[in-house]
Amino acid sequence: MNLFWKKLLGEITPTAKLERNEAELVKAMHRYAEVEKSVELGEYKKLYHIVKSAEFQENKKLLKNRRYKDTEEFQISNKFKKLHNSQSIQLYYEVLVSEELKNYLNFKTTTDYELLGNKKKVKASEFLRKMKAFEKSKAFKNHSRFHESYIIKEYEQLQLKVAILEFKKKNEFWANENRWQSTPEFVQQERFYELAKNPDIIFYENEKPERFVKYRTLKLSFHDEFEWNTLDKSHWDFGFHYKSPQLMEDHSFVNEKQANNSGKNISVVDGILRISTKREKVVSRAWHIKKGFVDQEFQFTSDVLQTADTFRQKHGVFRAKLRCYGKVQHAFWLGADGKLPNIKIFHFDGKKITMGNADKNIFDGVKIAGLNPREFFIYSLVWTEKELVWMINNLEVYRTASNIPVEEMYLAFNSFISDKQHGSTGNLEVDWVRVYTN
């Protein structure tokens, strides 16, 4: 398939424009979905109904404007203070525990108590004079006035009430001029205003979700914008993947001219993944179909990158924005535990781009001409239960319903030089990778 005229006539949307449009829409859609299910938005909606309710506002007004003097707590506390500070009541309790009262009350139970009415007897007895003096004293009269009186009963009831922890808390609350700021409702209000300033919630409130209708079936399951600088901080690993852990994964092949270099030829520069094919002589392990692993001298080095241990997916949309340089073979493919299935989302053999699905006997795919592989394009595979569809930017280039894989597959990139190629240096550059479920 020659895409020269389709590109020239505008049937292929320019990569930069397509990317801008899709990125804005997909980013907004996923941001909207994430915010929609976020704890913060749920909390914001709940608080909105609480804080904006008439009941909440009325309660706030009451708590802020009610005078302490108008509260029951103030009345009780104030009355208790007055009684507690009363000199007469203080005197009553002082006398109540005094030895004088105790002696007088004991004396009052005896027959000699009647002698207090006899002036001569009183005059003649120091003890009787003492009892008589206490009986006529201000302290005793004060005691007689308050003993078992309503005032003392009320005072003692108030004393018990103001000592209760719950009453103390209520009284302290109403006495506080800034009581509103000490309430759980104030905390709710402040949290609501804080959430109302949250950029995600502002975005959600202003967004129009109907523009996402066409894209709602796609959910981002994997992406890499290549913001890391070392492999151990990424989702990727170097080398091939095999089902058996006993097999050496980091190796090359005897019918290729490059040694895969244990991740040393993989780098990220300015957000772009680069697999570099370099001219350098090395001795490396290579697989020989009859001899197994052998040491072989290579004139070039390159690398393989895959997600076999970190990400696999069955069905969905697999996309990458990439370009490549040099008379080197570069590929973006999906692999599994065995040699097959193997889906080539992009394969440049040094001359043409190939996209398709490898079978045991045939390669089911298409060769693309008319595109410059040195320019960035978005290469995509749409994989469903019934078919495989390959796209470059917005243009469908191949579709098949044959040999649909039934297992999860991982992502892989690599660059290599076949033994039939003269070989050169080159780069495979990937700006981003995104995978969606559908």
ABEGO torsion letter per residue (X at the ends): XBAAAAAAAGABBBAAAAAAAAAAAAAAAAAAAAAAABAAAAAAAAAAAAAABAAAAAAAAAAAABBAAABAAAAAAAAAAAAAABAAAAAAAAAAABAAAAAAAAAAABAAAAAAABAAAAAABAAAAAAAAAAABAAAAAAAAABGBAAAAAAAAAAAAAABAAAAAAAAAAABAAAAAABAAAAAAAAAAAAAABAAAAAAAABBAAAAAAAAABBBABBBAGABABAAABABBBEBBBABAABBABBBBAABABBBAGGAABBBBGGBBBBBBBBBBBBBBBBBAAAEBBBBBBABBBBBBBAAAABBBBEEBBBBBBBBBEBBBBBBBBBBABAOBBBBABBBAGABBBBEBBBAABBBBBBBBGBBAABBBBBBBBBBAABBBBBBEABBABBBABGBBABBBBBBBBBBBBAABAEBBEBBBBABBBBBBX
